[in-house]
């Protein structure tokens, strides 16, 4: 294994090893500070970060507002207070070592206000901000205004080029690095575009080489690229080190830090990671963001898949081939199907899927009465955690809506992520993971159920294993 040379990241020479930022309290101040203390770049998430009471217990994020606007205000206040607390914990834990980054999502609800709220109260505690999920044009100006480095997360050279031309070229001195997040291998939300096939992954080397080419054309020869997604053993990436074509490269680890003593995830989640098999992580498009995302298969994902399978097209009035009447609900209000779909719909109803819920795509999704009531309750209780939500039809605009019908085939992502982060229930929450999560069960480092500290994990990674 080649030796790792330190890189200048966010203003300091550090190991080219970065902790990936995992939202909703999974990457926190303790994990980030521990990673920085080991000499790398630790990242805490500012997407629903935890705050604590006087006894050190996480304060449940319960929403009391009667309107979506009121709950949106509460969500932003929770995030600002939590972000400040996590930054202080990370800084204290790091003890002046490494670098501390904060991760935000551009398409999350209230990101601009949250950035200002946290950065204005944490001078000197946060050295860099990583930001993806969408096209974060505005992050550079905001973050640089606090003399903090910005690190955009992109999944193609094309995306970075657009960001550079529109925004980043105006503030190049605070561009600390570019995170290339592989859209086929990374956990969480993935940046697959409409021109890329989710079933046909492309090798990351060529895509990163193209990114470096674009960066060099704009004078960014020495700006690090951080490879994220699919990184497990560094020995598998040796040809990327000291590579003139790629330039300075760091590596981001998102999945492996889940299984450390400092990681706040539940014991049930950690045990599930140990038992994963190749193929247990699903790349799917159920997320209310509209993005693809990668998560461990469980009851929740199975239910979402079933919802998409239990659909037929309909029209509100008779139209061409949609002339066969089906009466829905206690009032027997008619909708119109193709004749060939009537038997399918009646079969769903006979099997207990008695509620036909309308989707934005002019389909009826058939679910049980209990599931229908839960979906409606979740939609009504929307906390506005996204700038636009296809599940509830919330949007952060004057109207407070996307203008489209809410989509019952999706789910409340806030509820699903809070559940997985704060309970032992690993079946009804969203368990994000990179696609190499099955390696926990194959890597001898974790044999006999061994769970390392962050320090032990970083030391292991440096060896190439």
FIDRENLO-712086 format. One line per field, with one value per residue (C-alpha): x, y, z; chain; residue number from 1; residue in three letters. Coordinates in steps of 0.2 Angstrom, whole numbers, plus 5000, padded with zeros to 4 digits. Layout:
c1	c(X,...);
c2	c(Y,...);
c3	c(Z,...);
mol	c(A,...);
seq	c(NUM,...);
type	c(ALA,...);
***
This chain:
c1	c(5000,5007,5009,4996,5002,4993,4983,4978,4960,4950,4966,4976,4987,4978,4976,4966,4953,4935,4921,4905,4891,4875,4859,4847,4859,4869,4885,4887,4899,4907,4910,4916,4927,4934,4938,4947,4957,4963,4970,4957,4942,4927,4910,4894,4877,4866,4851,4840,4855,4852,4851,4853,4845,4855,4857,4864,4849,4844,4829,4815,4810,4792,4782,4768,4763,4746,4751,4765,4773,4773,4781,4794,4799,4801,4811,4824,4825,4829,4842,4851,4852,4857,4870,4878,4879,4886,4900,4905,4906,4916,4928,4931,4933,4945,4957,4964,4967,4961,4947,4929,4916,4897,4886,4870,4858,4853,4836,4832,4820,4827,4845,4850,4843,4851,4868,4868,4861,4874,4889,4886,4887,4902,4917,4932,4923,4918,4932,4922,4904,4899,4883,4874,4857,4853,4863,4870,4874,4871,4882,4898,4893,4885,4899,4913,4905,4910,4927,4923,4928,4914,4915,4901,4895,4893,4891,4898,4910,4895,4887,4903,4906,4888,4891,4908,4902,4887,4894,4910,4922,4917,4924,4938,4949,4936,4933,4941,4938,4926,4917,4913,4899,4897,4879,4878,4888,4886,4873,4859,4853,4862,4865,4859,4854,4841,4855,4862,4855,4853,4855,4872,4885,4900,4918,4922,4940,4935,4922,4934,4947,4935,4931,4949,4951,4937,4945,4962,4955,4949,4965,4960,4975,4979,4961,4957,4944,4936,4931,4915,4905,4911,4927,4931,4949,4961,4973,4959,4962,4981,4982,4973,4987,5001,4992,4996,4980,4969,4979,4977,4964,4956,4944,4927,4920,4902,4897,4912,4910,4893,4900,4911,4909,4906,4893,4876,4865,4856,4863,4850,4856,4874,4869,4860,4876,4885,4873,4871,4873,4877,4861,4853,4855,4842,4844,4827,4816,4804,4811,4800,4814,4812,4831,4837,4843,4851,4845,4845,4829,4817,4798,4797,4805,4795,4779,4784,4787,4770,4762,4769,4764,4746,4741,4730,4727,4711,4702,4689,4677,4674,4688,4692,4696,4694,4675,4673,4666,4673,4665,4677,4674,4659,4650,4653,4661,4665,4682,4684,4697,4701,4691,4706,4711,4694,4698,4715,4707,4693,4707,4716,4700,4695,4712,4709,4717,4700,4706,4711,4722,4725,4742,4749,4751,4733,4734,4725,4736,4727,4731,4722,4711,4724,4738,4728,4724,4742,4748,4735,4740,4759,4754,4744,4758,4771,4786,4792,4809,4812,4812,4799,4791,4781,4774,4765,4766,4774,4786,4796,4787,4774,4760,4767,4764,4771,4755,4754,4743,4752,4760,4755,4768,4781,4783,4788,4807,4808,4798,4807,4825,4821,4814,4829,4841,4832,4824,4829,4816,4825,4810,4799,4813,4825,4842,4853,4869,4882,4881,4897,4888,4889,4908,4905,4901,4916,4930,4940,4942,4925,4925,4918,4907,4921,4916,4931,4933,4935,4954,4955,4946,4956,4972,4966,4961,4978,4986,4976,4963);
c2	c(5000,5017,5029,5043,5061,5074,5087,5105,5104,5119,5128,5114,5099,5083,5065,5063,5054,5062,5056,5057,5068,5057,5067,5067,5065,5050,5060,5071,5081,5066,5056,5071,5077,5059,5058,5075,5070,5055,5067,5068,5078,5075,5079,5082,5084,5099,5090,5089,5088,5083,5095,5089,5092,5095,5076,5074,5065,5070,5082,5074,5085,5087,5099,5109,5121,5120,5126,5121,5138,5136,5119,5125,5139,5125,5114,5128,5133,5114,5114,5130,5125,5107,5113,5125,5111,5098,5111,5114,5095,5092,5106,5100,5082,5086,5095,5106,5091,5089,5099,5100,5101,5103,5095,5102,5098,5112,5105,5103,5115,5132,5128,5146,5152,5137,5141,5159,5154,5141,5149,5166,5158,5146,5156,5146,5130,5125,5125,5119,5116,5102,5104,5093,5087,5098,5112,5123,5139,5150,5140,5148,5166,5162,5151,5162,5177,5168,5164,5146,5134,5127,5110,5106,5088,5084,5068,5073,5085,5093,5098,5106,5116,5123,5128,5136,5146,5153,5155,5148,5157,5173,5166,5153,5157,5148,5133,5120,5104,5096,5080,5068,5057,5042,5041,5022,5017,5031,5029,5041,5052,5050,5062,5052,5063,5060,5055,5041,5024,5018,5000,5004,5010,5019,5018,5032,5034,5041,5053,5060,5062,5072,5082,5086,5091,5104,5110,5112,5122,5134,5135,5123,5111,5110,5109,5092,5080,5070,5053,5047,5031,5013,5017,5002,4996,5010,4997,4995,5014,5014,5019,5035,5041,5051,5051,5065,5064,5065,5077,5078,5065,5062,5048,5050,5036,5036,5018,5012,5025,5019,5004,5012,5014,5033,5031,5035,5023,5009,4992,4984,4995,4990,4971,4973,4980,4965,4953,4962,4952,4959,4965,4970,4988,4995,5010,5017,5032,5032,5048,5063,5073,5065,5059,5041,5035,5020,5011,4994,4983,4982,4982,5000,4998,4983,4992,5007,4994,4986,5003,5005,4988,4991,5004,5006,5022,5031,5046,5057,5057,5045,5047,5036,5019,5025,5021,5007,5014,5010,5017,5022,5026,5026,5038,5028,5042,5035,5035,5028,5014,5004,4988,4977,4986,4983,4965,4971,4984,4973,4960,4973,4978,4959,4957,4971,4985,4994,5012,5019,5035,5046,5050,5065,5053,5049,5032,5025,5017,5003,5002,4996,5008,5008,5012,5026,5034,5034,5042,5056,5059,5060,5072,5083,5083,5089,5098,5106,5097,5099,5114,5104,5088,5077,5067,5081,5094,5107,5120,5134,5147,5160,5148,5134,5121,5113,5115,5097,5083,5075,5058,5044,5032,5042,5044,5057,5057,5067,5053,5039,5046,5051,5034,5025,5037,5037,5020,5001,4999,4995,4989,5005,5018,5023,5014,5023,5014,5013,4998,4990,4989,4970,4971,4972,4954,4949,4961,4951,4967,4965,4947,4940,4956,4968,4986,4998,5016,5029,5030,5012,5013,5027,5017,5002,5012,5019,5002,4999,4988);
c3	c(5000,4995,5009,5011,5008,5018,5008,5011,5015,5022,5026,5035,5030,5035,5030,5014,5023,5025,5035,5025,5032,5035,5039,5054,5068,5061,5058,5074,5083,5092,5076,5067,5081,5083,5065,5065,5081,5071,5058,5045,5040,5051,5045,5056,5048,5050,5043,5059,5071,5089,5103,5121,5138,5154,5156,5139,5132,5114,5114,5103,5089,5092,5082,5090,5076,5069,5051,5040,5041,5060,5059,5046,5059,5072,5060,5056,5075,5079,5065,5070,5089,5085,5072,5085,5098,5086,5080,5098,5102,5087,5090,5108,5104,5090,5101,5088,5076,5058,5051,5055,5041,5042,5029,5022,5008,4996,4993,5012,5019,5026,5021,5018,5035,5044,5036,5042,5059,5063,5055,5063,5080,5077,5071,5071,5075,5057,5043,5029,5022,5011,5001,4988,4984,4970,4962,4976,4967,4982,4995,4989,4993,5010,5017,5010,5019,5035,5029,5028,5014,5003,4996,4983,4981,4962,4952,4936,4928,4919,4935,4942,4926,4927,4946,4942,4927,4937,4954,4960,4948,4958,4974,4969,4985,4996,4986,4997,4987,4976,4982,4968,4974,4963,4959,4958,4973,4986,5000,5003,4989,4973,4959,4944,4930,4916,4904,4915,4917,4935,4929,4919,4931,4924,4931,4942,4936,4919,4927,4940,4926,4916,4932,4935,4916,4919,4935,4927,4913,4927,4936,4950,4948,4966,4973,4980,4973,4986,4980,4988,4986,4984,4994,5007,5005,5000,4992,4979,4974,4975,4956,4961,4973,4966,4949,4938,4928,4943,4954,4973,4978,4995,5000,5009,5019,5023,5026,5037,5050,5054,5063,5076,5095,5093,5080,5088,5077,5087,5091,5080,5065,5069,5070,5053,5045,5051,5042,5025,5009,4992,4985,5001,4997,4984,4972,4971,4968,4982,4990,4991,4984,4967,4968,4967,4984,4991,5007,5015,5010,5024,5027,5023,5006,5003,5007,4995,4981,4984,4982,4965,4960,4965,4953,4938,4927,4928,4922,4932,4917,4903,4890,4875,4881,4899,4899,4912,4929,4946,4962,4976,4994,5005,4993,4978,4968,4950,4941,4924,4920,4904,4903,4905,4921,4930,4935,4942,4952,4959,4963,4974,4983,4986,4994,5007,4997,4998,4996,4979,4982,4967,4962,4951,4937,4935,4943,4957,4971,4981,4999,5015,5025,5039,5027,5018,5035,5040,5023,5025,5043,5038,5023,5035,5048,5036,5044,5028,5029,5010,4999,4988,4994,4982,4996,5005,4990,5002,4994,5001,4991,4994,4990,5001,4988,4973,4964,4961,4969,4984,4979,4991,4983,4992,5011,5025,5025,5041,5050,5042,5046,5064,5067,5061,5070,5087,5089,5088,5075,5059,5048,5047,5045,5030,5033,5021,5016,5002,4990,4998,5015,5014,5016,5035,5035,5024,5030,5044,5053,5059,5063,5079,5080,5083,5083,5082,5089,5075,5079,5076,5060,5053,5058,5049,5033,5032,5031,5015,5023);
mol	c(A,A,A,A,A,A,A,A,A,A,A,A,A,A,A,A,A,A,A,A,A,A,A,A,A,A,A,A,A,A,A,A,A,A,A,A,A,A,A,A,A,A,A,A,A,A,A,A,A,A,A,A,A,A,A,A,A,A,A,A,A,A,A,A,A,A,A,A,A,A,A,A,A,A,A,A,A,A,A,A,A,A,A,A,A,A,A,A,A,A,A,A,A,A,A,A,A,A,A,A,A,A,A,A,A,A,A,A,A,A,A,A,A,A,A,A,A,A,A,A,A,A,A,A,A,A,A,A,A,A,A,A,A,A,A,A,A,A,A,A,A,A,A,A,A,A,A,A,A,A,A,A,A,A,A,A,A,A,A,A,A,A,A,A,A,A,A,A,A,A,A,A,A,A,A,A,A,A,A,A,A,A,A,A,A,A,A,A,A,A,A,A,A,A,A,A,A,A,A,A,A,A,A,A,A,A,A,A,A,A,A,A,A,A,A,A,A,A,A,A,A,A,A,A,A,A,A,A,A,A,A,A,A,A,A,A,A,A,A,A,A,A,A,A,A,A,A,A,A,A,A,A,A,A,A,A,A,A,A,A,A,A,A,A,A,A,A,A,A,A,A,A,A,A,A,A,A,A,A,A,A,A,A,A,A,A,A,A,A,A,A,A,A,A,A,A,A,A,A,A,A,A,A,A,A,A,A,A,A,A,A,A,A,A,A,A,A,A,A,A,A,A,A,A,A,A,A,A,A,A,A,A,A,A,A,A,A,A,A,A,A,A,A,A,A,A,A,A,A,A,A,A,A,A,A,A,A,A,A,A,A,A,A,A,A,A,A,A,A,A,A,A,A,A,A,A,A,A,A,A,A,A,A,A,A,A,A,A,A,A,A,A,A,A,A,A,A,A,A,A,A,A,A,A,A,A,A,A,A,A,A,A,A,A,A,A,A,A,A,A,A,A,A,A,A,A,A,A,A,A,A,A,A,A,A,A,A,A,A,A,A,A,A,A,A,A,A,A,A,A,A,A,A,A,A,A,A,A,A,A,A,A,A,A,A);
seq	c(1,2,3,4,5,6,7,8,9,10,11,12,13,14,15,16,17,18,19,20,21,22,23,24,25,26,27,28,29,30,31,32,33,34,35,36,37,38,39,40,41,42,43,44,45,46,47,48,49,50,51,52,53,54,55,56,57,58,59,60,61,62,63,64,65,66,67,68,69,70,71,72,73,74,75,76,77,78,79,80,81,82,83,84,85,86,87,88,89,90,91,92,93,94,95,96,97,98,99,100,101,102,103,104,105,106,107,108,109,110,111,112,113,114,115,116,117,118,119,120,121,122,123,124,125,126,127,128,129,130,131,132,133,134,135,136,137,138,139,140,141,142,143,144,145,146,147,148,149,150,151,152,153,154,155,156,157,158,159,160,161,162,163,164,165,166,167,168,169,170,171,172,173,174,175,176,177,178,179,180,181,182,183,184,185,186,187,188,189,190,191,192,193,194,195,196,197,198,199,200,201,202,203,204,205,206,207,208,209,210,211,212,213,214,215,216,217,218,219,220,221,222,223,224,225,226,227,228,229,230,231,232,233,234,235,236,237,238,239,240,241,242,243,244,245,246,247,248,249,250,251,252,253,254,255,256,257,258,259,260,261,262,263,264,265,266,267,268,269,270,271,272,273,274,275,276,277,278,279,280,281,282,283,284,285,286,287,288,289,290,291,292,293,294,295,296,297,298,299,300,301,302,303,304,305,306,307,308,309,310,311,312,313,314,315,316,317,318,319,320,321,322,323,324,325,326,327,328,329,330,331,332,333,334,335,336,337,338,339,340,341,342,343,344,345,346,347,348,349,350,351,352,353,354,355,356,357,358,359,360,361,362,363,364,365,366,367,368,369,370,371,372,373,374,375,376,377,378,379,380,381,382,383,384,385,386,387,388,389,390,391,392,393,394,395,396,397,398,399,400,401,402,403,404,405,406,407,408,409,410,411,412,413,414,415,416,417,418,419,420,421,422,423,424,425,426,427,428,429,430,431,432,433,434,435,436,437,438,439,440,441,442,443,444,445,446,447,448,449,450,451,452,453,454,455,456,457,458,459,460,461,462,463,464,465);
type	c(UNK,UNK,UNK,UNK,UNK,UNK,UNK,UNK,UNK,UNK,UNK,UNK,UNK,UNK,UNK,UNK,UNK,UNK,UNK,UNK,UNK,UNK,UNK,UNK,UNK,UNK,UNK,UNK,UNK,UNK,UNK,UNK,UNK,UNK,UNK,UNK,UNK,UNK,UNK,UNK,UNK,UNK,UNK,UNK,UNK,UNK,UNK,UNK,UNK,UNK,UNK,UNK,UNK,UNK,UNK,UNK,UNK,UNK,UNK,UNK,UNK,UNK,UNK,UNK,UNK,UNK,UNK,UNK,UNK,UNK,UNK,UNK,UNK,UNK,UNK,UNK,UNK,UNK,UNK,UNK,UNK,UNK,UNK,UNK,UNK,UNK,UNK,UNK,UNK,UNK,UNK,UNK,UNK,UNK,UNK,UNK,UNK,UNK,UNK,UNK,UNK,UNK,UNK,UNK,UNK,UNK,UNK,UNK,UNK,UNK,UNK,UNK,UNK,UNK,UNK,UNK,UNK,UNK,UNK,UNK,UNK,UNK,UNK,UNK,UNK,UNK,UNK,UNK,UNK,UNK,UNK,UNK,UNK,UNK,UNK,UNK,UNK,UNK,UNK,UNK,UNK,UNK,UNK,UNK,UNK,UNK,UNK,UNK,UNK,UNK,UNK,UNK,UNK,UNK,UNK,UNK,UNK,UNK,UNK,UNK,UNK,UNK,UNK,UNK,UNK,UNK,UNK,UNK,UNK,UNK,UNK,UNK,UNK,UNK,UNK,UNK,UNK,UNK,UNK,UNK,UNK,UNK,UNK,UNK,UNK,UNK,UNK,UNK,UNK,UNK,UNK,UNK,UNK,UNK,UNK,UNK,UNK,UNK,UNK,UNK,UNK,UNK,UNK,UNK,UNK,UNK,UNK,UNK,UNK,UNK,UNK,UNK,UNK,UNK,UNK,UNK,UNK,UNK,UNK,UNK,UNK,UNK,UNK,UNK,UNK,UNK,UNK,UNK,UNK,UNK,UNK,UNK,UNK,UNK,UNK,UNK,UNK,UNK,UNK,UNK,UNK,UNK,UNK,UNK,UNK,UNK,UNK,UNK,UNK,UNK,UNK,UNK,UNK,UNK,UNK,UNK,UNK,UNK,UNK,UNK,UNK,UNK,UNK,UNK,UNK,UNK,UNK,UNK,UNK,UNK,UNK,UNK,UNK,UNK,UNK,UNK,UNK,UNK,UNK,UNK,UNK,UNK,UNK,UNK,UNK,UNK,UNK,UNK,UNK,UNK,UNK,UNK,UNK,UNK,UNK,UNK,UNK,UNK,UNK,UNK,UNK,UNK,UNK,UNK,UNK,UNK,UNK,UNK,UNK,UNK,UNK,UNK,UNK,UNK,UNK,UNK,UNK,UNK,UNK,UNK,UNK,UNK,UNK,UNK,UNK,UNK,UNK,UNK,UNK,UNK,UNK,UNK,UNK,UNK,UNK,UNK,UNK,UNK,UNK,UNK,UNK,UNK,UNK,UNK,UNK,UNK,UNK,UNK,UNK,UNK,UNK,UNK,UNK,UNK,UNK,UNK,UNK,UNK,UNK,UNK,UNK,UNK,UNK,UNK,UNK,UNK,UNK,UNK,UNK,UNK,UNK,UNK,UNK,UNK,UNK,UNK,UNK,UNK,UNK,UNK,UNK,UNK,UNK,UNK,UNK,UNK,UNK,UNK,UNK,UNK,UNK,UNK,UNK,UNK,UNK,UNK,UNK,UNK,UNK,UNK,UNK,UNK,UNK,UNK,UNK,UNK,UNK,UNK,UNK,UNK,UNK,UNK,UNK,UNK,UNK,UNK,UNK,UNK,UNK,UNK,UNK,UNK,UNK,UNK,UNK,UNK,UNK,UNK,UNK,UNK,UNK,UNK,UNK,UNK,UNK,UNK,UNK,UNK,UNK,UNK,UNK,UNK,UNK,UNK,UNK,UNK,UNK,UNK,UNK,UNK,UNK,UNK,UNK,UNK,UNK,UNK,UNK,UNK,UNK,UNK,UNK,UNK,UNK,UNK,UNK);
***
